[in-house]
């Protein structure tokens, strides 16, 4: 990743991470100059809420509701198949805590984009 001299390693105010390769690019860039992938518009960037996903994972994680919310239907069905073992509930609790401890940007990059 390229960074500016004196930068702490993250993007500046007018920069963001590429949704595909993770390179730091300008916020207004429609296409990443490094990998050529079209970037999502800012309105699409934050389409899933970290807090909602975290609360769903903690309260209803055993049924996989948080996975359905995040668009991971296959994992949601897997959670449903094994909900009676209580293992998905434990995993959901851990995932909920992980979701809530991340920043919105980290959450979007890792779990949504």
ChimeraX commands (.cxc) that place a marker at each C-alpha (Angstrom):
marker #1 position 0.00,0.00,0.00 radius 0.5
marker #1 position 1.20,3.47,-0.74 radius 0.5
marker #1 position 1.21,6.06,2.01 radius 0.5
marker #1 position 2.20,9.70,2.21 radius 0.5
marker #1 position 5.36,10.63,4.14 radius 0.5
marker #1 position 4.50,11.24,7.77 radius 0.5
marker #1 position 1.21,9.37,7.37 radius 0.5
marker #1 position 0.18,6.92,10.09 radius 0.5
marker #1 position -0.44,4.27,7.42 radius 0.5
marker #1 position -4.15,4.91,6.93 radius 0.5
marker #1 position -6.05,6.96,4.40 radius 0.5
marker #1 position -6.25,10.76,4.70 radius 0.5
marker #1 position -9.56,12.66,4.90 radius 0.5
marker #1 position -9.99,12.63,1.11 radius 0.5
marker #1 position -8.87,9.00,0.67 radius 0.5
marker #1 position -10.33,5.55,1.15 radius 0.5
marker #1 position -9.37,1.91,0.70 radius 0.5
marker #1 position -10.16,0.19,-2.60 radius 0.5
marker #1 position -12.99,-2.28,-2.02 radius 0.5
marker #1 position -11.13,-4.94,-4.02 radius 0.5
marker #1 position -7.36,-4.66,-3.55 radius 0.5
marker #1 position -7.22,-2.50,-0.40 radius 0.5
marker #1 position -4.96,0.15,-1.98 radius 0.5
marker #1 position -5.41,3.70,-0.69 radius 0.5
marker #1 position -7.18,5.73,-3.39 radius 0.5
marker #1 position -8.88,9.12,-3.64 radius 0.5
marker #1 position -12.41,9.26,-2.22 radius 0.5
marker #1 position -13.89,10.51,-5.51 radius 0.5
marker #1 position -12.23,7.78,-7.61 radius 0.5
marker #1 position -14.79,5.73,-9.50 radius 0.5
marker #1 position -12.23,3.14,-10.60 radius 0.5
marker #1 position -9.17,1.99,-8.65 radius 0.5
marker #1 position -6.01,2.93,-10.58 radius 0.5
marker #1 position -4.21,-0.12,-9.18 radius 0.5
marker #1 position -6.64,-2.97,-9.91 radius 0.5
marker #1 position -9.23,-1.34,-12.20 radius 0.5
marker #1 position -12.26,-2.32,-10.11 radius 0.5
marker #1 position -15.21,0.11,-10.06 radius 0.5
marker #1 position -15.80,1.47,-6.57 radius 0.5
marker #1 position -19.15,1.70,-4.88 radius 0.5
marker #1 position -20.72,5.10,-4.45 radius 0.5
marker #1 position -20.72,6.54,-0.90 radius 0.5
marker #1 position -24.46,5.86,-0.63 radius 0.5
marker #1 position -23.79,2.15,-1.21 radius 0.5
marker #1 position -20.73,2.09,1.02 radius 0.5
marker #1 position -22.53,1.82,4.35 radius 0.5
marker #1 position -25.53,-0.33,3.50 radius 0.5
marker #1 position -25.30,-2.61,6.55 radius 0.5
marker #1 position -25.15,-1.28,10.08 radius 0.5
marker #1 position -22.48,-2.67,12.37 radius 0.5
marker #1 position -24.54,-2.21,15.54 radius 0.5
marker #1 position -27.61,-3.91,14.04 radius 0.5
marker #1 position -25.51,-6.87,12.91 radius 0.5
marker #1 position -23.84,-7.06,16.33 radius 0.5
marker #1 position -27.11,-7.00,18.28 radius 0.5
marker #1 position -28.68,-9.56,15.93 radius 0.5
marker #1 position -25.64,-11.81,16.35 radius 0.5
marker #1 position -25.74,-11.58,20.15 radius 0.5
marker #1 position -29.51,-12.00,20.56 radius 0.5
marker #1 position -30.43,-14.24,17.61 radius 0.5
marker #1 position -27.04,-15.61,16.57 radius 0.5
marker #1 position -28.09,-19.19,17.21 radius 0.5
marker #1 position -30.59,-18.89,14.35 radius 0.5
marker #1 position -28.12,-17.17,12.03 radius 0.5
marker #1 position -30.22,-14.01,11.69 radius 0.5
marker #1 position -27.10,-11.83,11.52 radius 0.5
marker #1 position -25.78,-13.90,8.60 radius 0.5
marker #1 position -29.02,-13.40,6.67 radius 0.5
marker #1 position -28.83,-9.67,7.47 radius 0.5
marker #1 position -25.30,-9.49,6.04 radius 0.5
marker #1 position -26.35,-11.37,2.90 radius 0.5
marker #1 position -24.57,-14.62,3.77 radius 0.5
marker #1 position -27.57,-16.87,3.14 radius 0.5
marker #1 position -25.56,-20.10,3.00 radius 0.5
marker #1 position -24.04,-19.50,6.42 radius 0.5
marker #1 position -27.47,-18.49,7.76 radius 0.5
marker #1 position -28.92,-21.81,6.63 radius 0.5
marker #1 position -25.97,-23.65,8.20 radius 0.5
marker #1 position -26.62,-21.89,11.51 radius 0.5
marker #1 position -30.30,-22.87,11.25 radius 0.5
marker #1 position -29.40,-26.51,10.64 radius 0.5
marker #1 position -27.33,-26.71,13.82 radius 0.5
marker #1 position -29.16,-24.28,16.12 radius 0.5
marker #1 position -30.22,-27.14,18.41 radius 0.5
marker #1 position -26.57,-27.79,19.36 radius 0.5
marker #1 position -26.13,-24.27,20.83 radius 0.5
marker #1 position -22.81,-24.00,18.98 radius 0.5
marker #1 position -24.18,-21.34,16.57 radius 0.5
marker #1 position -25.39,-19.34,19.58 radius 0.5
marker #1 position -21.89,-19.32,21.07 radius 0.5
marker #1 position -20.31,-18.44,17.71 radius 0.5
marker #1 position -22.98,-15.75,17.19 radius 0.5
marker #1 position -22.15,-14.22,20.58 radius 0.5
marker #1 position -18.46,-14.07,19.67 radius 0.5
marker #1 position -19.22,-12.65,16.21 radius 0.5
marker #1 position -21.53,-10.04,17.73 radius 0.5
marker #1 position -18.77,-8.87,20.06 radius 0.5
marker #1 position -16.33,-8.74,17.13 radius 0.5
marker #1 position -18.79,-6.69,15.05 radius 0.5
marker #1 position -19.30,-4.21,17.87 radius 0.5
marker #1 position -15.59,-3.75,18.58 radius 0.5
marker #1 position -14.70,-2.84,14.99 radius 0.5
marker #1 position -14.98,0.64,13.50 radius 0.5
marker #1 position -17.69,1.20,10.88 radius 0.5
marker #1 position -15.04,1.33,8.15 radius 0.5
marker #1 position -13.39,-1.93,9.26 radius 0.5
marker #1 position -16.76,-3.63,9.53 radius 0.5
marker #1 position -17.82,-2.55,6.04 radius 0.5
marker #1 position -14.51,-3.58,4.52 radius 0.5
marker #1 position -14.41,-7.02,6.17 radius 0.5
marker #1 position -18.02,-8.14,6.36 radius 0.5
marker #1 position -20.01,-6.17,3.76 radius 0.5
marker #1 position -17.85,-5.19,0.76 radius 0.5
marker link #1:1,2 radius 0.2
marker link #1:2,3 radius 0.2
marker link #1:3,4 radius 0.2
marker link #1:4,5 radius 0.2
marker link #1:5,6 radius 0.2
marker link #1:6,7 radius 0.2
marker link #1:7,8 radius 0.2
marker link #1:8,9 radius 0.2
marker link #1:9,10 radius 0.2
marker link #1:10,11 radius 0.2
marker link #1:11,12 radius 0.2
marker link #1:12,13 radius 0.2
marker link #1:13,14 radius 0.2
marker link #1:14,15 radius 0.2
marker link #1:15,16 radius 0.2
marker link #1:16,17 radius 0.2
marker link #1:17,18 radius 0.2
marker link #1:18,19 radius 0.2
marker link #1:19,20 radius 0.2
marker link #1:20,21 radius 0.2
marker link #1:21,22 radius 0.2
marker link #1:22,23 radius 0.2
marker link #1:23,24 radius 0.2
marker link #1:24,25 radius 0.2
marker link #1:25,26 radius 0.2
marker link #1:26,27 radius 0.2
marker link #1:27,28 radius 0.2
marker link #1:28,29 radius 0.2
marker link #1:29,30 radius 0.2
marker link #1:30,31 radius 0.2
marker link #1:31,32 radius 0.2
marker link #1:32,33 radius 0.2
marker link #1:33,34 radius 0.2
marker link #1:34,35 radius 0.2
marker link #1:35,36 radius 0.2
marker link #1:36,37 radius 0.2
marker link #1:37,38 radius 0.2
marker link #1:38,39 radius 0.2
marker link #1:39,40 radius 0.2
marker link #1:40,41 radius 0.2
marker link #1:41,42 radius 0.2
marker link #1:42,43 radius 0.2
marker link #1:43,44 radius 0.2
marker link #1:44,45 radius 0.2
marker link #1:45,46 radius 0.2
marker link #1:46,47 radius 0.2
marker link #1:47,48 radius 0.2
marker link #1:48,49 radius 0.2
marker link #1:49,50 radius 0.2
marker link #1:50,51 radius 0.2
marker link #1:51,52 radius 0.2
marker link #1:52,53 radius 0.2
marker link #1:53,54 radius 0.2
marker link #1:54,55 radius 0.2
marker link #1:55,56 radius 0.2
marker link #1:56,57 radius 0.2
marker link #1:57,58 radius 0.2
marker link #1:58,59 radius 0.2
marker link #1:59,60 radius 0.2
marker link #1:60,61 radius 0.2
marker link #1:61,62 radius 0.2
marker link #1:62,63 radius 0.2
marker link #1:63,64 radius 0.2
marker link #1:64,65 radius 0.2
marker link #1:65,66 radius 0.2
marker link #1:66,67 radius 0.2
marker link #1:67,68 radius 0.2
marker link #1:68,69 radius 0.2
marker link #1:69,70 radius 0.2
marker link #1:70,71 radius 0.2
marker link #1:71,72 radius 0.2
marker link #1:72,73 radius 0.2
marker link #1:73,74 radius 0.2
marker link #1:74,75 radius 0.2
marker link #1:75,76 radius 0.2
marker link #1:76,77 radius 0.2
marker link #1:77,78 radius 0.2
marker link #1:78,79 radius 0.2
marker link #1:79,80 radius 0.2
marker link #1:80,81 radius 0.2
marker link #1:81,82 radius 0.2
marker link #1:82,83 radius 0.2
marker link #1:83,84 radius 0.2
marker link #1:84,85 radius 0.2
marker link #1:85,86 radius 0.2
marker link #1:86,87 radius 0.2
marker link #1:87,88 radius 0.2
marker link #1:88,89 radius 0.2
marker link #1:89,90 radius 0.2
marker link #1:90,91 radius 0.2
marker link #1:91,92 radius 0.2
marker link #1:92,93 radius 0.2
marker link #1:93,94 radius 0.2
marker link #1:94,95 radius 0.2
marker link #1:95,96 radius 0.2
marker link #1:96,97 radius 0.2
marker link #1:97,98 radius 0.2
marker link #1:98,99 radius 0.2
marker link #1:99,100 radius 0.2
marker link #1:100,101 radius 0.2
marker link #1:101,102 radius 0.2
marker link #1:102,103 radius 0.2
marker link #1:103,104 radius 0.2
marker link #1:104,105 radius 0.2
marker link #1:105,106 radius 0.2
marker link #1:106,107 radius 0.2
marker link #1:107,108 radius 0.2
marker link #1:108,109 radius 0.2
marker link #1:109,110 radius 0.2
marker link #1:110,111 radius 0.2
marker link #1:111,112 radius 0.2
marker link #1:112,113 radius 0.2
view
